[in-house]
């Protein structure tokens, strides 16, 4: 299943988990939150703090499609956890 982590500022990243419990479990881990911090720090040059208050939800069909298209580009990477940006969908800001 594909899930979306929604962060303050309407930023959304999709990721894959076996089920909702696993997605929620991922969101509570240090490595997950460290990855979010690094991702958004790299996107906000000059801004040292990133608000990591977030919510996890199942992806919409459109978000899932974007995730799958993005993930196809990285099929040769095994054993990796992939976040795919889905914030710039039409109608989502």
N, C-alpha and C positions, 0 to 999 in steps of 0.2 A: 504494500500500500504506500501511497505517497502522502506525505503530510507537509504542512506549511507552518513555519515558525514566523509569527508576526511580531515585529519589534516596533517600539515607539518610532513615530515618524513615518508610519505606513510602509516600512520596509518589510519585504517578504522573501523568505528563502524556502525552497522546497527540498525535502530529503525523503529517503526511503526507509521504511521500517516494516517489520513483519505484521505488526498490529498496533493499535492505539496504546496499549500498555507499554510496549517497547518504545514507541515514540516519546511518551511521557518520561520513561526511564532515561532515555538518551538526554532529554532536556534538563535533567537534574544532575548530570555528570559534569565534572570539571572540564574534561576535554571538549565537550560540546560547547560549553560557554566560553572556553578559551578560543575555540575556532571562530565563534561568532564575534568575539572581541577583536581578534586579528583581522577578520574579513572587513568589519566595519571601520576599524582604525585605518586600514589601507585605503578605504573609500573616502575617508574624511581627513585627508592630510591637514595637519595643523590642529586637529581637534583630538585631544588626548583622552577624553572620556567618552564612553559609549554606554548608552542606557540599555541594559540587557533585560529589562522587564519584558517578558514575552509570553505569548500564548501559542499553544500548539493546536492545530485543527486539521481534519482531513482536507486534502487538496480538492479544488473544484476540477471539473473535467478539463477546463482550459489550462489550469496550472499543472495538472498531471501531464498533459500533452507537451507543454513547454519543458517540463522536467525530463520527460522521456527523450525528447529531441536533443536536449543539452547532454544528457547522459550517454547518448549514442556516440558522441564525440570522444568519450573517455572509456570506451569498452575495453581497451587494452590495459587499463589500470585495474588490477585486482587487489582486493584487500584494502580498499580505500573507502572513506566515507565522503559522499558527494553532496554539497549544497549547490542548488541551482537558483539563481536569482529569478524571481517571478514578479517583482514589484512593478515593472513597467507594462503590465497588461493594460489593454484599453479599458478605461472605466475604473481602474484601480490606481490609486495614488498613494 
